[in-house]
Amino acid sequence: MLLAPQMHSGKVLCACQVPKDSALLPASDWAVAVCRHFGGSGGGSALVAKGTGSSDDIPAALKWAEQFARQTTQR
């Protein structure tokens, strides 16, 4: 996962990629959840996805994204 501030728009780019054999967390589900968490939207395939949202605190957004992934893959 990558979270990168976009200075020109004030948004945050979220990009997710997972291994082909990762059935527990599709990249699209991860990107959509993270982007929605900070008021945006995302989409893509099971392997690669991206989106944007707004966040003043990238470290907090990254922590949330990591917690979401851990909770989702521990089912």
PDB file of N, CA, C and O in Angstrom:
ATOM      1  N   MET A   1       0.825  -1.159   0.000  1.00  0.00           N
ATOM      2  CA  MET A   1       0.000   0.000   0.000  1.00  0.00           C
ATOM      3  C   MET A   1       0.876   1.230   0.000  1.00  0.00           C
ATOM      4  O   MET A   1       1.941   1.265   0.616  1.00  0.00           O
ATOM      5  N   LEU A   2       0.400   2.242  -0.709  1.00  0.00           N
ATOM      6  CA  LEU A   2       1.074   3.529  -0.775  1.00  0.00           C
ATOM      7  C   LEU A   2       0.047   4.613  -0.491  1.00  0.00           C
ATOM      8  O   LEU A   2      -1.032   4.618  -1.084  1.00  0.00           O
ATOM      9  N   LEU A   3       0.372   5.520   0.401  1.00  0.00           N
ATOM     10  CA  LEU A   3      -0.421   6.727   0.620  1.00  0.00           C
ATOM     11  C   LEU A   3       0.499   7.903   0.315  1.00  0.00           C
ATOM     12  O   LEU A   3       1.569   8.031   0.910  1.00  0.00           O
ATOM     13  N   ALA A   4       0.082   8.756  -0.608  1.00  0.00           N
ATOM     14  CA  ALA A   4       0.933   9.870  -1.011  1.00  0.00           C
ATOM     15  C   ALA A   4       0.112  11.147  -1.122  1.00  0.00           C
ATOM     16  O   ALA A   4      -0.882  11.183  -1.847  1.00  0.00           O
ATOM     17  N   PRO A   5       0.515  12.196  -0.410  1.00  0.00           N
ATOM     18  CA  PRO A   5      -0.197  13.474  -0.514  1.00  0.00           C
ATOM     19  C   PRO A   5      -0.012  14.063  -1.914  1.00  0.00           C
ATOM     20  O   PRO A   5       1.081  14.022  -2.479  1.00  0.00           O
ATOM     21  N   GLN A   6      -1.080  14.602  -2.453  1.00  0.00           N
ATOM     22  CA  GLN A   6      -1.047  15.254  -3.762  1.00  0.00           C
ATOM     23  C   GLN A   6      -1.133  16.758  -3.536  1.00  0.00           C
ATOM     24  O   GLN A   6      -2.221  17.301  -3.341  1.00  0.00           O
ATOM     25  N   MET A   7      -0.016  17.412  -3.561  1.00  0.00           N
ATOM     26  CA  MET A   7       0.066  18.826  -3.194  1.00  0.00           C
ATOM     27  C   MET A   7      -0.829  19.720  -4.060  1.00  0.00           C
ATOM     28  O   MET A   7      -1.396  20.697  -3.571  1.00  0.00           O
ATOM     29  N   HIS A   8      -0.952  19.382  -5.339  1.00  0.00           N
ATOM     30  CA  HIS A   8      -1.737  20.231  -6.246  1.00  0.00           C
ATOM     31  C   HIS A   8      -3.238  20.193  -5.966  1.00  0.00           C
ATOM     32  O   HIS A   8      -3.950  21.162  -6.229  1.00  0.00           O
ATOM     33  N   SER A   9      -3.711  19.068  -5.429  1.00  0.00           N
ATOM     34  CA  SER A   9      -5.150  18.933  -5.194  1.00  0.00           C
ATOM     35  C   SER A   9      -5.515  18.911  -3.712  1.00  0.00           C
ATOM     36  O   SER A   9      -6.682  19.080  -3.360  1.00  0.00           O
ATOM     37  N   GLY A  10      -4.534  18.704  -2.848  1.00  0.00           N
ATOM     38  CA  GLY A  10      -4.809  18.593  -1.421  1.00  0.00           C
ATOM     39  C   GLY A  10      -5.378  17.241  -1.021  1.00  0.00           C
ATOM     40  O   GLY A  10      -5.791  17.059   0.124  1.00  0.00           O
ATOM     41  N   LYS A  11      -5.405  16.291  -1.948  1.00  0.00           N
ATOM     42  CA  LYS A  11      -5.925  14.957  -1.662  1.00  0.00           C
ATOM     43  C   LYS A  11      -4.787  13.990  -1.379  1.00  0.00           C
ATOM     44  O   LYS A  11      -3.611  14.338  -1.480  1.00  0.00           O
ATOM     45  N   VAL A  12      -5.160  12.781  -1.026  1.00  0.00           N
ATOM     46  CA  VAL A  12      -4.195  11.718  -0.769  1.00  0.00           C
ATOM     47  C   VAL A  12      -4.454  10.601  -1.772  1.00  0.00           C
ATOM     48  O   VAL A  12      -5.581  10.124  -1.905  1.00  0.00           O
ATOM     49  N   LEU A  13      -3.414  10.192  -2.467  1.00  0.00           N
ATOM     50  CA  LEU A  13      -3.500   9.057  -3.377  1.00  0.00           C
ATOM     51  C   LEU A  13      -3.273   7.781  -2.579  1.00  0.00           C
ATOM     52  O   LEU A  13      -2.349   7.700  -1.770  1.00  0.00           O
ATOM     53  N   CYS A  14      -4.109   6.803  -2.809  1.00  0.00           N
ATOM     54  CA  CYS A  14      -3.974   5.492  -2.180  1.00  0.00           C
ATOM     55  C   CYS A  14      -3.801   4.468  -3.300  1.00  0.00           C
ATOM     56  O   CYS A  14      -4.632   4.389  -4.204  1.00  0.00           O
ATOM     57  N   ALA A  15      -2.734   3.692  -3.240  1.00  0.00           N
ATOM     58  CA  ALA A  15      -2.512   2.622  -4.212  1.00  0.00           C
ATOM     59  C   ALA A  15      -2.255   1.330  -3.450  1.00  0.00           C
ATOM     60  O   ALA A  15      -1.468   1.300  -2.504  1.00  0.00           O
ATOM     61  N   CYS A  16      -2.924   0.264  -3.872  1.00  0.00           N
ATOM     62  CA  CYS A  16      -2.792  -1.030  -3.193  1.00  0.00           C
ATOM     63  C   CYS A  16      -2.450  -2.107  -4.215  1.00  0.00           C
ATOM     64  O   CYS A  16      -2.953  -2.101  -5.338  1.00  0.00           O
ATOM     65  N   GLN A  17      -1.586  -3.031  -3.803  1.00  0.00           N
ATOM     66  CA  GLN A  17      -1.270  -4.190  -4.609  1.00  0.00           C
ATOM     67  C   GLN A  17      -1.108  -5.377  -3.678  1.00  0.00           C
ATOM     68  O   GLN A  17      -0.495  -5.265  -2.616  1.00  0.00           O
ATOM     69  N   VAL A  18      -1.658  -6.510  -4.079  1.00  0.00           N
ATOM     70  CA  VAL A  18      -1.546  -7.729  -3.277  1.00  0.00           C
ATOM     71  C   VAL A  18      -1.038  -8.864  -4.163  1.00  0.00           C
ATOM     72  O   VAL A  18      -1.159  -8.787  -5.386  1.00  0.00           O
ATOM     73  N   PRO A  19      -0.468  -9.924  -3.565  1.00  0.00           N
ATOM     74  CA  PRO A  19      -0.005 -11.077  -4.341  1.00  0.00           C
ATOM     75  C   PRO A  19      -1.166 -11.785  -5.038  1.00  0.00           C
ATOM     76  O   PRO A  19      -2.307 -11.719  -4.581  1.00  0.00           O
ATOM     77  N   LYS A  20      -0.871 -12.453  -6.133  1.00  0.00           N
ATOM     78  CA  LYS A  20      -1.902 -13.179  -6.883  1.00  0.00           C
ATOM     79  C   LYS A  20      -2.626 -14.209  -6.038  1.00  0.00           C
ATOM     80  O   LYS A  20      -3.817 -14.451  -6.235  1.00  0.00           O
ATOM     81  N   ASP A  21      -1.920 -14.816  -5.100  1.00  0.00           N
ATOM     82  CA  ASP A  21      -2.528 -15.872  -4.289  1.00  0.00           C
ATOM     83  C   ASP A  21      -3.160 -15.350  -3.002  1.00  0.00           C
ATOM     84  O   ASP A  21      -3.448 -16.132  -2.096  1.00  0.00           O
ATOM     85  N   SER A  22      -3.378 -14.047  -2.911  1.00  0.00           N
ATOM     86  CA  SER A  22      -3.977 -13.452  -1.717  1.00  0.00           C
ATOM     87  C   SER A  22      -5.495 -13.422  -1.857  1.00  0.00           C
ATOM     88  O   SER A  22      -6.064 -12.496  -2.435  1.00  0.00           O
ATOM     89  N   ALA A  23      -6.132 -14.445  -1.320  1.00  0.00           N
ATOM     90  CA  ALA A  23      -7.591 -14.545  -1.427  1.00  0.00           C
ATOM     91  C   ALA A  23      -8.308 -13.818  -0.293  1.00  0.00           C
ATOM     92  O   ALA A  23      -9.507 -13.556  -0.390  1.00  0.00           O
ATOM     93  N   LEU A  24      -7.591 -13.489   0.777  1.00  0.00           N
ATOM     94  CA  LEU A  24      -8.238 -12.904   1.947  1.00  0.00           C
ATOM     95  C   LEU A  24      -8.535 -11.414   1.812  1.00  0.00           C
ATOM     96  O   LEU A  24      -9.502 -10.926   2.397  1.00  0.00           O
ATOM     97  N   LEU A  25      -7.728 -10.688   1.059  1.00  0.00           N
ATOM     98  CA  LEU A  25      -7.908  -9.246   0.955  1.00  0.00           C
ATOM     99  C   LEU A  25      -7.638  -8.778  -0.475  1.00  0.00           C
ATOM    100  O   LEU A  25      -6.488  -8.523  -0.831  1.00  0.00           O
ATOM    101  N   PRO A  26      -8.682  -8.661  -1.297  1.00  0.00           N
ATOM    102  CA  PRO A  26      -8.496  -8.120  -2.635  1.00  0.00           C
ATOM    103  C   PRO A  26      -8.035  -6.654  -2.558  1.00  0.00           C
ATOM    104  O   PRO A  26      -8.483  -5.905  -1.690  1.00  0.00           O
ATOM    105  N   ALA A  27      -7.161  -6.262  -3.450  1.00  0.00           N
ATOM    106  CA  ALA A  27      -6.656  -4.891  -3.472  1.00  0.00           C
ATOM    107  C   ALA A  27      -7.804  -3.887  -3.602  1.00  0.00           C
ATOM    108  O   ALA A  27      -7.761  -2.814  -3.000  1.00  0.00           O
ATOM    109  N   SER A  28      -8.817  -4.228  -4.377  1.00  0.00           N
ATOM    110  CA  SER A  28      -9.939  -3.300  -4.564  1.00  0.00           C
ATOM    111  C   SER A  28     -10.694  -3.059  -3.257  1.00  0.00           C
ATOM    112  O   SER A  28     -11.085  -1.928  -2.969  1.00  0.00           O
ATOM    113  N   ASP A  29     -10.901  -4.109  -2.467  1.00  0.00           N
ATOM    114  CA  ASP A  29     -11.582  -3.945  -1.180  1.00  0.00           C
ATOM    115  C   ASP A  29     -10.768  -3.060  -0.241  1.00  0.00           C
ATOM    116  O   ASP A  29     -11.318  -2.227   0.478  1.00  0.00           O
ATOM    117  N   TRP A  30      -9.458  -3.251  -0.260  1.00  0.00           N
ATOM    118  CA  TRP A  30      -8.568  -2.481   0.608  1.00  0.00           C
ATOM    119  C   TRP A  30      -8.569  -1.013   0.209  1.00  0.00           C
ATOM    120  O   TRP A  30      -8.707  -0.136   1.062  1.00  0.00           O
ATOM    121  N   ALA A  31      -8.415  -0.742  -1.078  1.00  0.00           N
ATOM    122  CA  ALA A  31      -8.396   0.649  -1.553  1.00  0.00           C
ATOM    123  C   ALA A  31      -9.726   1.347  -1.280  1.00  0.00           C
ATOM    124  O   ALA A  31      -9.743   2.488  -0.817  1.00  0.00           O
ATOM    125  N   VAL A  32     -10.822   0.683  -1.560  1.00  0.00           N
ATOM    126  CA  VAL A  32     -12.138   1.284  -1.326  1.00  0.00           C
ATOM    127  C   VAL A  32     -12.335   1.598   0.155  1.00  0.00           C
ATOM    128  O   VAL A  32     -12.796   2.686   0.501  1.00  0.00           O
ATOM    129  N   ALA A  33     -11.991   0.659   1.027  1.00  0.00           N
ATOM    130  CA  ALA A  33     -12.168   0.881   2.469  1.00  0.00           C
ATOM    131  C   ALA A  33     -11.321   2.050   2.957  1.00  0.00           C
ATOM    132  O   ALA A  33     -11.805   2.902   3.702  1.00  0.00           O
ATOM    133  N   VAL A  34     -10.065   2.090   2.542  1.00  0.00           N
ATOM    134  CA  VAL A  34      -9.173   3.158   2.988  1.00  0.00           C
ATOM    135  C   VAL A  34      -9.632   4.507   2.453  1.00  0.00           C
ATOM    136  O   VAL A  34      -9.689   5.485   3.199  1.00  0.00           O
ATOM    137  N   CYS A  35      -9.957   4.565   1.176  1.00  0.00           N
ATOM    138  CA  CYS A  35     -10.387   5.839   0.587  1.00  0.00           C
ATOM    139  C   CYS A  35     -11.699   6.327   1.190  1.00  0.00           C
ATOM    140  O   CYS A  35     -11.858   7.520   1.444  1.00  0.00           O
ATOM    141  N   ARG A  36     -12.630   5.423   1.418  1.00  0.00           N
ATOM    142  CA  ARG A  36     -13.888   5.819   2.071  1.00  0.00           C
ATOM    143  C   ARG A  36     -13.637   6.323   3.486  1.00  0.00           C
ATOM    144  O   ARG A  36     -14.312   7.238   3.958  1.00  0.00           O
ATOM    145  N   HIS A  37     -12.656   5.715   4.161  1.00  0.00           N
ATOM    146  CA  HIS A  37     -12.335   6.133   5.525  1.00  0.00           C
ATOM    147  C   HIS A  37     -11.941   7.606   5.565  1.00  0.00           C
ATOM    148  O   HIS A  37     -12.254   8.307   6.527  1.00  0.00           O
ATOM    149  N   PHE A  38     -11.262   8.072   4.532  1.00  0.00           N
ATOM    150  CA  PHE A  38     -10.954   9.490   4.521  1.00  0.00           C
ATOM    151  C   PHE A  38     -11.696  10.254   3.432  1.00  0.00           C
ATOM    152  O   PHE A  38     -11.144  11.140   2.780  1.00  0.00           O
ATOM    153  N   GLY A  39     -12.973   9.882   3.252  1.00  0.00           N
ATOM    154  CA  GLY A  39     -13.912  10.665   2.463  1.00  0.00           C
ATOM    155  C   GLY A  39     -13.747  10.642   0.962  1.00  0.00           C
ATOM    156  O   GLY A  39     -14.140  11.592   0.286  1.00  0.00           O
ATOM    157  N   GLY A  40     -13.182   9.593   0.431  1.00  0.00           N
ATOM    158  CA  GLY A  40     -12.977   9.533  -1.016  1.00  0.00           C
ATOM    159  C   GLY A  40     -13.573   8.276  -1.606  1.00  0.00           C
ATOM    160  O   GLY A  40     -14.506   7.684  -1.064  1.00  0.00           O
ATOM    161  N   SER A  41     -13.007   7.886  -2.734  1.00  0.00           N
ATOM    162  CA  SER A  41     -13.473   6.681  -3.400  1.00  0.00           C
ATOM    163  C   SER A  41     -12.293   6.016  -4.096  1.00  0.00           C
ATOM    164  O   SER A  41     -11.257   6.638  -4.331  1.00  0.00           O
ATOM    165  N   GLY A  42     -12.473   4.740  -4.419  1.00  0.00           N
ATOM    166  CA  GLY A  42     -11.422   3.988  -5.070  1.00  0.00           C
ATOM    167  C   GLY A  42     -11.992   2.802  -5.800  1.00  0.00           C
ATOM    168  O   GLY A  42     -13.194   2.541  -5.746  1.00  0.00           O
ATOM    169  N   GLY A  43     -11.127   2.085  -6.480  1.00  0.00           N
ATOM    170  CA  GLY A  43     -11.551   0.904  -7.202  1.00  0.00           C
ATOM    171  C   GLY A  43     -10.381   0.265  -7.906  1.00  0.00           C
ATOM    172  O   GLY A  43      -9.257   0.763  -7.844  1.00  0.00           O
ATOM    173  N   GLY A  44     -10.646  -0.835  -8.573  1.00  0.00           N
ATOM    174  CA  GLY A  44      -9.599  -1.544  -9.293  1.00  0.00           C
ATOM    175  C   GLY A  44      -9.897  -3.020  -9.334  1.00  0.00           C
ATOM    176  O   GLY A  44     -11.052  -3.440  -9.267  1.00  0.00           O
ATOM    177  N   SER A  45      -8.840  -3.804  -9.446  1.00  0.00           N
ATOM    178  CA  SER A  45      -8.992  -5.251  -9.540  1.00  0.00           C
ATOM    179  C   SER A  45      -8.596  -5.909  -8.220  1.00  0.00           C
ATOM    180  O   SER A  45      -8.216  -5.240  -7.260  1.00  0.00           O
ATOM    181  N   ALA A  46      -8.694  -7.216  -8.201  1.00  0.00           N
ATOM    182  CA  ALA A  46      -8.308  -7.961  -7.004  1.00  0.00           C
ATOM    183  C   ALA A  46      -6.812  -7.835  -6.728  1.00  0.00           C
ATOM    184  O   ALA A  46      -6.376  -7.989  -5.588  1.00  0.00           O
ATOM    185  N   LEU A  47      -6.023  -7.555  -7.771  1.00  0.00           N
ATOM    186  CA  LEU A  47      -4.571  -7.464  -7.609  1.00  0.00           C
ATOM    187  C   LEU A  47      -4.055  -6.052  -7.394  1.00  0.00           C
ATOM    188  O   LEU A  47      -3.134  -5.839  -6.605  1.00  0.00           O
ATOM    189  N   VAL A  48      -4.644  -5.079  -8.096  1.00  0.00           N
ATOM    190  CA  VAL A  48      -4.163  -3.697  -8.047  1.00  0.00           C
ATOM    191  C   VAL A  48      -5.357  -2.750  -8.019  1.00  0.00           C
ATOM    192  O   VAL A  48      -6.310  -2.912  -8.781  1.00  0.00           O
ATOM    193  N   ALA A  49      -5.292  -1.759  -7.131  1.00  0.00           N
ATOM    194  CA  ALA A  49      -6.383  -0.789  -7.031  1.00  0.00           C
ATOM    195  C   ALA A  49      -5.832   0.552  -6.559  1.00  0.00           C
ATOM    196  O   ALA A  49      -4.739   0.630  -5.998  1.00  0.00           O
ATOM    197  N   LYS A  50      -6.614   1.606  -6.800  1.00  0.00           N
ATOM    198  CA  LYS A  50      -6.200   2.935  -6.352  1.00  0.00           C
ATOM    199  C   LYS A  50      -7.415   3.806  -6.124  1.00  0.00           C
ATOM    200  O   LYS A  50      -8.532   3.458  -6.507  1.00  0.00           O
ATOM    201  N   GLY A  51      -7.177   4.942  -5.495  1.00  0.00           N
ATOM    202  CA  GLY A  51      -8.237   5.904  -5.242  1.00  0.00           C
ATOM    203  C   GLY A  51      -7.662   7.123  -4.564  1.00  0.00           C
ATOM    204  O   GLY A  51      -6.451   7.234  -4.373  1.00  0.00           O
ATOM    205  N   THR A  52      -8.548   8.041  -4.199  1.00  0.00           N
ATOM    206  CA  THR A  52      -8.127   9.252  -3.512  1.00  0.00           C
ATOM    207  C   THR A  52      -9.093   9.576  -2.391  1.00  0.00           C
ATOM    208  O   THR A  52     -10.235   9.118  -2.368  1.00  0.00           O
ATOM    209  N   GLY A  53      -8.605  10.371  -1.473  1.00  0.00           N
ATOM    210  CA  GLY A  53      -9.404  10.852  -0.363  1.00  0.00           C
ATOM    211  C   GLY A  53      -8.706  12.058   0.233  1.00  0.00           C
ATOM    212  O   GLY A  53      -7.743  12.568  -0.338  1.00  0.00           O
ATOM    213  N   SER A  54      -9.186  12.513   1.373  1.00  0.00           N
ATOM    214  CA  SER A  54      -8.588  13.670   2.032  1.00  0.00           C
ATOM    215  C   SER A  54      -8.180  13.282   3.446  1.00  0.00           C
ATOM    216  O   SER A  54      -8.947  12.659   4.179  1.00  0.00           O
ATOM    217  N   SER A  55      -6.965  13.659   3.816  1.00  0.00           N
ATOM    218  CA  SER A  55      -6.490  13.390   5.168  1.00  0.00           C
ATOM    219  C   SER A  55      -5.390  14.377   5.520  1.00  0.00           C
ATOM    220  O   SER A  55      -4.476  14.609   4.729  1.00  0.00           O
ATOM    221  N   ASP A  56      -5.482  14.954   6.704  1.00  0.00           N
ATOM    222  CA  ASP A  56      -4.432  15.837   7.192  1.00  0.00           C
ATOM    223  C   ASP A  56      -3.320  15.043   7.865  1.00  0.00           C
ATOM    224  O   ASP A  56      -2.226  15.564   8.082  1.00  0.00           O
ATOM    225  N   ASP A  57      -3.595  13.793   8.192  1.00  0.00           N
ATOM    226  CA  ASP A  57      -2.678  12.996   8.985  1.00  0.00           C
ATOM    227  C   ASP A  57      -2.379  11.669   8.290  1.00  0.00           C
ATOM    228  O   ASP A  57      -3.050  10.667   8.539  1.00  0.00           O
ATOM    229  N   ILE A  58      -1.376  11.666   7.425  1.00  0.00           N
ATOM    230  CA  ILE A  58      -1.015  10.469   6.672  1.00  0.00           C
ATOM    231  C   ILE A  58      -0.619   9.317   7.613  1.00  0.00           C
ATOM    232  O   ILE A  58      -1.062   8.190   7.390  1.00  0.00           O
ATOM    233  N   PRO A  59       0.195   9.552   8.652  1.00  0.00           N
ATOM    234  CA  PRO A  59       0.533   8.439   9.543  1.00  0.00           C
ATOM    235  C   PRO A  59      -0.705   7.790  10.186  1.00  0.00           C
ATOM    236  O   PRO A  59      -0.752   6.568  10.324  1.00  0.00           O
ATOM    237  N   ALA A  60      -1.687   8.576  10.573  1.00  0.00           N
ATOM    238  CA  ALA A  60      -2.907   8.013  11.156  1.00  0.00           C
ATOM    239  C   ALA A  60      -3.699   7.235  10.108  1.00  0.00           C
ATOM    240  O   ALA A  60      -4.249   6.176  10.411  1.00  0.00           O
ATOM    241  N   ALA A  61      -3.761   7.743   8.891  1.00  0.00           N
ATOM    242  CA  ALA A  61      -4.465   7.041   7.814  1.00  0.00           C
ATOM    243  C   ALA A  61      -3.767   5.727   7.497  1.00  0.00           C
ATOM    244  O   ALA A  61      -4.429   4.716   7.260  1.00  0.00           O
ATOM    245  N   LEU A  62      -2.446   5.730   7.489  1.00  0.00           N
ATOM    246  CA  LEU A  62      -1.687   4.510   7.231  1.00  0.00           C
ATOM    247  C   LEU A  62      -1.898   3.486   8.350  1.00  0.00           C
ATOM    248  O   LEU A  62      -2.017   2.289   8.089  1.00  0.00           O
ATOM    249  N   LYS A  63      -1.942   3.956   9.570  1.00  0.00           N
ATOM    250  CA  LYS A  63      -2.188   3.058  10.712  1.00  0.00           C
ATOM    251  C   LYS A  63      -3.571   2.421  10.589  1.00  0.00           C
ATOM    252  O   LYS A  63      -3.726   1.223  10.828  1.00  0.00           O
ATOM    253  N   TRP A  64      -4.579   3.218  10.217  1.00  0.00           N
ATOM    254  CA  TRP A  64      -5.923   2.687  10.040  1.00  0.00           C
ATOM    255  C   TRP A  64      -5.929   1.637   8.930  1.00  0.00           C
ATOM    256  O   TRP A  64      -6.542   0.579   9.074  1.00  0.00           O
ATOM    257  N   ALA A  65      -5.247   1.932   7.826  1.00  0.00           N
ATOM    258  CA  ALA A  65      -5.191   1.009   6.687  1.00  0.00           C
ATOM    259  C   ALA A  65      -4.542  -0.313   7.084  1.00  0.00           C
ATOM    260  O   ALA A  65      -5.001  -1.381   6.679  1.00  0.00           O
ATOM    261  N   GLU A  66      -3.482  -0.240   7.871  1.00  0.00           N
ATOM    262  CA  GLU A  66      -2.800  -1.445   8.322  1.00  0.00           C
ATOM    263  C   GLU A  66      -3.700  -2.260   9.253  1.00  0.00           C
ATOM    264  O   GLU A  66      -3.755  -3.485   9.151  1.00  0.00           O
ATOM    265  N   GLN A  67      -4.400  -1.583  10.153  1.00  0.00           N
ATOM    266  CA  GLN A  67      -5.310  -2.285  11.065  1.00  0.00           C
ATOM    267  C   GLN A  67      -6.445  -2.955  10.294  1.00  0.00           C
ATOM    268  O   GLN A  67      -6.833  -4.081  10.604  1.00  0.00           O
ATOM    269  N   PHE A  68      -6.972  -2.262   9.295  1.00  0.00           N
ATOM    270  CA  PHE A  68      -8.033  -2.843   8.460  1.00  0.00           C
ATOM    271  C   PHE A  68      -7.529  -4.118   7.783  1.00  0.00           C
ATOM    272  O   PHE A  68      -8.215  -5.140   7.787  1.00  0.00           O
ATOM    273  N   ALA A  69      -6.332  -4.053   7.204  1.00  0.00           N
ATOM    274  CA  ALA A  69      -5.778  -5.222   6.511  1.00  0.00           C
ATOM    275  C   ALA A  69      -5.560  -6.380   7.485  1.00  0.00           C
ATOM    276  O   ALA A  69      -5.876  -7.527   7.170  1.00  0.00           O
ATOM    277  N   ARG A  70      -5.025  -6.081   8.655  1.00  0.00           N
ATOM    278  CA  ARG A  70      -4.783  -7.141   9.640  1.00  0.00           C
ATOM    279  C   ARG A  70      -6.095  -7.791  10.088  1.00  0.00           C
ATOM    280  O   ARG A  70      -6.183  -9.016  10.174  1.00  0.00           O
ATOM    281  N   GLN A  71      -7.101  -6.981  10.370  1.00  0.00           N
ATOM    282  CA  GLN A  71      -8.386  -7.514  10.821  1.00  0.00           C
ATOM    283  C   GLN A  71      -9.045  -8.339   9.718  1.00  0.00           C
ATOM    284  O   GLN A  71      -9.635  -9.385   9.989  1.00  0.00           O
ATOM    285  N   THR A  72      -8.944  -7.871   8.487  1.00  0.00           N
ATOM    286  CA  THR A  72      -9.574  -8.554   7.373  1.00  0.00           C
ATOM    287  C   THR A  72      -8.910  -9.892   7.081  1.00  0.00           C
ATOM    288  O   THR A  72      -9.592 -10.864   6.757  1.00  0.00           O
ATOM    289  N   THR A  73      -7.596  -9.951   7.190  1.00  0.00           N
ATOM    290  CA  THR A  73      -6.888 -11.187   6.864  1.00  0.00           C
ATOM    291  C   THR A  73      -6.848 -12.190   8.005  1.00  0.00           C
ATOM    292  O   THR A  73      -6.373 -13.310   7.818  1.00  0.00           O
ATOM    293  N   GLN A  74      -7.333 -11.818   9.178  1.00  0.00           N
ATOM    294  CA  GLN A  74      -7.359 -12.731  10.318  1.00  0.00           C
ATOM    295  C   GLN A  74      -8.698 -13.426  10.473  1.00  0.00           C
ATOM    296  O   GLN A  74      -8.960 -14.021  11.519  1.00  0.00           O
ATOM    297  N   ARG A  75      -9.532 -13.368   9.486  1.00  0.00           N
ATOM    298  CA  ARG A  75     -10.851 -14.005   9.564  1.00  0.00           C
ATOM    299  C   ARG A  75     -10.743 -15.500   9.674  1.00  0.00           C
ATOM    300  O   ARG A  75     -11.760 -16.188   9.749  1.00  0.00           O
TER     301      ARG A  75
END
